[in-house]
Amino acid sequence: MNAFIELLAKIVAPMQRQFINFVRIAICIVMVWIGGLKVCQYEADGIAHFVSNSPFLSFLYKNGSNLVQNDKGELVKEYTLYKNPEGKMVIKNIEWHKANGTYTASYIIGAMIVTIGLLTLAGIWSPTSGLFGGLLTFGMSIVTLSFLIFTPETWVPNLGGDLPTPNYGFPYLSAAGRLVIKDIIMMAGGLVAAAECANRWLKAKKSV
């Protein structure tokens, strides 16, 4: 058994740099893909609940933080009255999102995400770019993970029905919450990529 583990270790150990580059490629694919989709109406609508509730991003919206009364007379965030299900086009909701600045904000967020992804990928060749890309990936992940604190939709709600809801609130992640929690992986990957670039930058400086 030890001989097999030693053989495996000898194969894997020399590939550390390649594996870290694979982390960079993976981060870039996710960032460019998701960031690029921010130009689409459905994706911009789909992040409204995150942006509206975020202390870091809500300033990008004009009305997202407004409190209004719903049909039941309850005070709710205004965006909750104008949710567009993915694949459904509701003109009234789209017009509200236009006035809210939802689409402009999505373009800005998307451009930032794509830029971070490309900087991280550039770390394969440029330690300086990769250092900033990795650290920005870490920072972006902090903002994303904060949605678990500030966005109610990240937890299963207690909607009841024919029977009492057995699992709701913490720690029962909704679909949105399950998407957000995965950013812990992005956070770790960003730090690994940044640290490797930092070491390369310092070695290059010493050799000058």
C-alpha positions as a Markdown table, in Angstrom:
| # | Residue | x | y | z |
|---|---|---|---|---|
| 1 | Met | 0.0 | 0.0 | 0.0 |
| 2 | Asn | 2.8 | 2.4 | 0.9 |
| 3 | Ala | 4.5 | 1.7 | -2.4 |
| 4 | Phe | 1.3 | 2.6 | -4.3 |
| 5 | Ile | 0.9 | 5.8 | -2.3 |
| 6 | Glu | 4.6 | 6.7 | -2.9 |
| 7 | Leu | 4.1 | 6.1 | -6.7 |
| 8 | Leu | 0.9 | 8.3 | -6.6 |
| 9 | Ala | 2.7 | 11.0 | -4.7 |
| 10 | Lys | 5.6 | 11.0 | -7.1 |
| 11 | Ile | 3.2 | 11.4 | -10.0 |
| 12 | Val | 1.1 | 14.2 | -8.5 |
| 13 | Ala | 3.8 | 16.3 | -6.6 |
| 14 | Pro | 5.6 | 17.6 | -9.8 |
| 15 | Met | 2.3 | 18.8 | -11.1 |
| 16 | Gln | 1.5 | 21.3 | -8.4 |
| 17 | Arg | 2.0 | 24.3 | -10.7 |
| 18 | Gln | -0.1 | 22.8 | -13.4 |
| 19 | Phe | -2.9 | 22.1 | -10.9 |
| 20 | Ile | -2.8 | 25.7 | -9.6 |
| 21 | Asn | -3.0 | 26.8 | -13.2 |
| 22 | Phe | -6.1 | 24.6 | -13.6 |
| 23 | Val | -7.6 | 26.4 | -10.6 |
| 24 | Arg | -7.0 | 29.7 | -12.4 |
| 25 | Ile | -8.6 | 28.3 | -15.6 |
| 26 | Ala | -11.6 | 27.0 | -13.6 |
| 27 | Ile | -12.1 | 30.4 | -11.9 |
| 28 | Cys | -11.8 | 32.2 | -15.2 |
| 29 | Ile | -14.4 | 29.9 | -16.9 |
| 30 | Val | -16.9 | 30.5 | -14.1 |
| 31 | Met | -16.3 | 34.2 | -13.9 |
| 32 | Val | -16.4 | 34.9 | -17.6 |
| 33 | Trp | -19.4 | 32.7 | -18.2 |
| 34 | Ile | -21.5 | 34.1 | -15.3 |
| 35 | Gly | -20.2 | 37.6 | -15.8 |
| 36 | Gly | -21.0 | 37.5 | -19.4 |
| 37 | Leu | -24.6 | 36.4 | -18.7 |
| 38 | Lys | -25.1 | 39.5 | -16.7 |
| 39 | Val | -26.0 | 41.3 | -20.0 |
| 40 | Cys | -29.1 | 39.0 | -20.3 |
| 41 | Gln | -32.4 | 40.2 | -18.9 |
| 42 | Tyr | -33.2 | 37.0 | -17.0 |
| 43 | Glu | -29.8 | 37.0 | -15.2 |
| 44 | Ala | -30.1 | 40.7 | -14.3 |
| 45 | Asp | -33.6 | 40.1 | -12.9 |
| 46 | Gly | -32.3 | 36.9 | -11.2 |
| 47 | Ile | -29.8 | 38.8 | -9.0 |
| 48 | Ala | -32.1 | 41.5 | -7.9 |
| 49 | His | -32.8 | 40.0 | -4.5 |
| 50 | Phe | -29.1 | 39.7 | -3.8 |
| 51 | Val | -28.3 | 43.3 | -4.9 |
| 52 | Ser | -31.3 | 44.9 | -3.2 |
| 53 | Asn | -30.4 | 43.4 | 0.2 |
| 54 | Ser | -26.6 | 43.8 | 0.0 |
| 55 | Pro | -25.0 | 46.6 | 2.0 |
| 56 | Phe | -22.2 | 46.6 | -0.6 |
| 57 | Leu | -24.3 | 46.7 | -3.8 |
| 58 | Ser | -27.7 | 48.1 | -3.1 |
| 59 | Phe | -26.5 | 51.6 | -3.9 |
| 60 | Leu | -26.5 | 50.5 | -7.6 |
| 61 | Tyr | -30.3 | 50.4 | -7.5 |
| 62 | Lys | -32.7 | 53.3 | -7.4 |
| 63 | Asn | -35.7 | 51.6 | -5.8 |
| 64 | Gly | -34.6 | 48.1 | -4.7 |
| 65 | Ser | -34.4 | 49.0 | -1.0 |
| 66 | Asn | -37.8 | 50.8 | -0.9 |
| 67 | Leu | -40.4 | 49.3 | 1.4 |
| 68 | Val | -43.9 | 49.1 | 0.0 |
| 69 | Gln | -47.1 | 47.3 | 0.9 |
| 70 | Asn | -48.0 | 44.0 | -0.9 |
| 71 | Asp | -51.5 | 42.6 | -1.5 |
| 72 | Lys | -51.6 | 41.4 | 2.1 |
| 73 | Gly | -50.8 | 44.8 | 3.5 |
| 74 | Glu | -47.4 | 43.7 | 4.6 |
| 75 | Leu | -44.3 | 45.9 | 4.2 |
| 76 | Val | -41.9 | 44.3 | 1.8 |
| 77 | Lys | -38.9 | 45.3 | -0.3 |
| 78 | Glu | -40.2 | 46.7 | -3.6 |
| 79 | Tyr | -38.3 | 44.3 | -5.8 |
| 80 | Thr | -40.3 | 41.4 | -4.4 |
| 81 | Leu | -43.4 | 42.7 | -6.3 |
| 82 | Tyr | -41.6 | 42.6 | -9.6 |
| 83 | Lys | -39.8 | 39.2 | -9.8 |
| 84 | Asn | -39.5 | 37.7 | -13.2 |
| 85 | Pro | -39.3 | 33.9 | -13.2 |
| 86 | Glu | -36.5 | 32.7 | -15.5 |
| 87 | Gly | -37.7 | 32.3 | -19.0 |
| 88 | Lys | -40.9 | 34.4 | -18.4 |
| 89 | Met | -41.3 | 37.9 | -19.9 |
| 90 | Val | -43.5 | 40.2 | -17.9 |
| 91 | Ile | -43.5 | 43.7 | -19.4 |
| 92 | Lys | -44.6 | 45.4 | -16.2 |
| 93 | Asn | -41.8 | 43.8 | -14.2 |
| 94 | Ile | -39.2 | 44.6 | -16.9 |
| 95 | Glu | -40.2 | 48.3 | -17.0 |
| 96 | Trp | -39.8 | 48.5 | -13.2 |
| 97 | His | -36.3 | 46.9 | -13.5 |
| 98 | Lys | -35.4 | 49.4 | -16.2 |
| 99 | Ala | -36.4 | 52.3 | -14.0 |
| 100 | Asn | -34.7 | 50.7 | -11.0 |
| 101 | Gly | -31.4 | 50.5 | -12.9 |
| 102 | Thr | -31.3 | 46.7 | -12.6 |
| 103 | Tyr | -29.9 | 46.2 | -16.0 |
| 104 | Thr | -27.3 | 48.9 | -15.8 |
| 105 | Ala | -26.1 | 47.5 | -12.5 |
| 106 | Ser | -26.0 | 44.1 | -13.9 |
| 107 | Tyr | -23.7 | 45.3 | -16.8 |
| 108 | Ile | -21.4 | 46.9 | -14.2 |
| 109 | Ile | -21.3 | 43.8 | -12.0 |
| 110 | Gly | -20.8 | 41.5 | -15.0 |
| 111 | Ala | -17.9 | 43.6 | -16.3 |
| 112 | Met | -16.2 | 43.5 | -12.9 |
| 113 | Ile | -16.6 | 39.7 | -12.7 |
| 114 | Val | -15.2 | 39.1 | -16.2 |
| 115 | Thr | -12.3 | 41.4 | -15.5 |
| 116 | Ile | -11.4 | 39.5 | -12.3 |
| 117 | Gly | -11.6 | 36.2 | -14.1 |
| 118 | Leu | -9.3 | 37.4 | -16.8 |
| 119 | Leu | -6.8 | 38.8 | -14.3 |
| 120 | Thr | -6.8 | 35.5 | -12.4 |
| 121 | Leu | -6.2 | 33.6 | -15.7 |
| 122 | Ala | -3.4 | 35.9 | -16.6 |
| 123 | Gly | -1.6 | 34.7 | -13.5 |
| 124 | Ile | -0.4 | 31.8 | -15.6 |
| 125 | Trp | 2.0 | 34.2 | -17.3 |
| 126 | Ser | 2.0 | 37.3 | -15.1 |
| 127 | Pro | 2.4 | 37.0 | -11.4 |
| 128 | Thr | 1.4 | 40.6 | -10.9 |
| 129 | Ser | -1.9 | 40.2 | -12.7 |
| 130 | Gly | -2.5 | 36.9 | -11.0 |
| 131 | Leu | -1.8 | 38.3 | -7.6 |
| 132 | Phe | -4.5 | 41.0 | -8.0 |
| 133 | Gly | -6.9 | 38.6 | -9.7 |
| 134 | Gly | -6.6 | 36.0 | -6.9 |
| 135 | Leu | -7.1 | 38.6 | -4.2 |
| 136 | Leu | -10.0 | 40.2 | -6.0 |
| 137 | Thr | -11.6 | 36.7 | -6.4 |
| 138 | Phe | -11.2 | 36.4 | -2.6 |
| 139 | Gly | -12.8 | 39.8 | -2.1 |
| 140 | Met | -15.7 | 39.1 | -4.5 |
| 141 | Ser | -16.4 | 35.8 | -2.7 |
| 142 | Ile | -16.7 | 37.7 | 0.6 |
| 143 | Val | -19.3 | 39.9 | -0.9 |
| 144 | Thr | -21.1 | 36.9 | -2.4 |
| 145 | Leu | -21.1 | 34.9 | 0.8 |
| 146 | Ser | -22.5 | 37.9 | 2.7 |
| 147 | Phe | -25.7 | 37.3 | 0.8 |
| 148 | Leu | -26.2 | 34.4 | 3.3 |
| 149 | Ile | -26.5 | 37.0 | 6.0 |
| 150 | Phe | -28.5 | 39.7 | 4.2 |
| 151 | Thr | -30.7 | 38.0 | 1.6 |
| 152 | Pro | -33.7 | 36.2 | 3.1 |
| 153 | Glu | -34.2 | 34.2 | -0.2 |
| 154 | Thr | -31.0 | 32.2 | 0.6 |
| 155 | Trp | -32.9 | 30.2 | 3.2 |
| 156 | Val | -35.9 | 27.9 | 2.9 |
| 157 | Pro | -39.0 | 29.9 | 3.9 |
| 158 | Asn | -41.7 | 28.7 | 6.2 |
| 159 | Leu | -44.6 | 28.7 | 3.7 |
| 160 | Gly | -46.6 | 25.9 | 5.4 |
| 161 | Gly | -49.2 | 24.2 | 3.2 |
| 162 | Asp | -51.1 | 21.0 | 3.8 |
| 163 | Leu | -48.6 | 20.2 | 6.6 |
| 164 | Pro | -46.3 | 22.4 | 8.7 |
| 165 | Thr | -42.9 | 23.1 | 7.0 |
| 166 | Pro | -40.4 | 20.8 | 8.7 |
| 167 | Asn | -37.2 | 22.4 | 7.5 |
| 168 | Tyr | -36.8 | 26.2 | 7.1 |
| 169 | Gly | -34.4 | 28.9 | 8.0 |
| 170 | Phe | -30.8 | 28.2 | 9.1 |
| 171 | Pro | -29.2 | 25.8 | 8.2 |
| 172 | Tyr | -31.6 | 24.9 | 5.4 |
| 173 | Leu | -30.2 | 26.5 | 2.3 |
| 174 | Ser | -32.6 | 27.3 | -0.6 |
| 175 | Ala | -31.6 | 27.0 | -4.2 |
| 176 | Ala | -30.2 | 30.5 | -4.1 |
| 177 | Gly | -28.3 | 29.7 | -0.9 |
| 178 | Arg | -26.9 | 26.5 | -2.3 |
| 179 | Leu | -25.5 | 28.5 | -5.2 |
| 180 | Val | -24.0 | 31.1 | -2.9 |
| 181 | Ile | -22.3 | 28.7 | -0.5 |
| 182 | Lys | -20.2 | 27.3 | -3.3 |
| 183 | Asp | -18.3 | 30.6 | -3.4 |
| 184 | Ile | -16.2 | 29.2 | -0.4 |
| 185 | Ile | -14.5 | 27.2 | -3.1 |
| 186 | Met | -13.8 | 30.3 | -5.2 |
| 187 | Met | -12.5 | 32.1 | -2.1 |
| 188 | Ala | -10.0 | 29.3 | -1.3 |
| 189 | Gly | -9.0 | 29.0 | -5.0 |
| 190 | Gly | -8.4 | 32.8 | -5.2 |
| 191 | Leu | -6.1 | 32.7 | -2.2 |
| 192 | Val | -4.2 | 29.7 | -3.5 |
| 193 | Ala | -3.7 | 31.4 | -6.9 |
| 194 | Ala | -2.7 | 34.7 | -5.3 |
| 195 | Ala | -0.2 | 33.0 | -3.0 |
| 196 | Glu | 1.5 | 31.2 | -5.8 |
| 197 | Cys | 1.8 | 34.4 | -7.8 |
| 198 | Ala | 3.1 | 36.2 | -4.8 |
| 199 | Asn | 5.9 | 33.6 | -4.4 |
| 200 | Arg | 6.8 | 33.9 | -8.1 |
| 201 | Trp | 6.9 | 37.7 | -7.9 |
| 202 | Leu | 9.2 | 37.7 | -4.9 |
| 203 | Lys | 11.5 | 35.1 | -6.5 |
| 204 | Ala | 11.7 | 37.2 | -9.7 |
| 205 | Lys | 12.5 | 40.3 | -7.6 |
| 206 | Lys | 15.4 | 38.5 | -5.8 |
| 207 | Ser | 16.9 | 37.3 | -9.0 |
| 208 | Val | 17.1 | 40.8 | -10.4 |
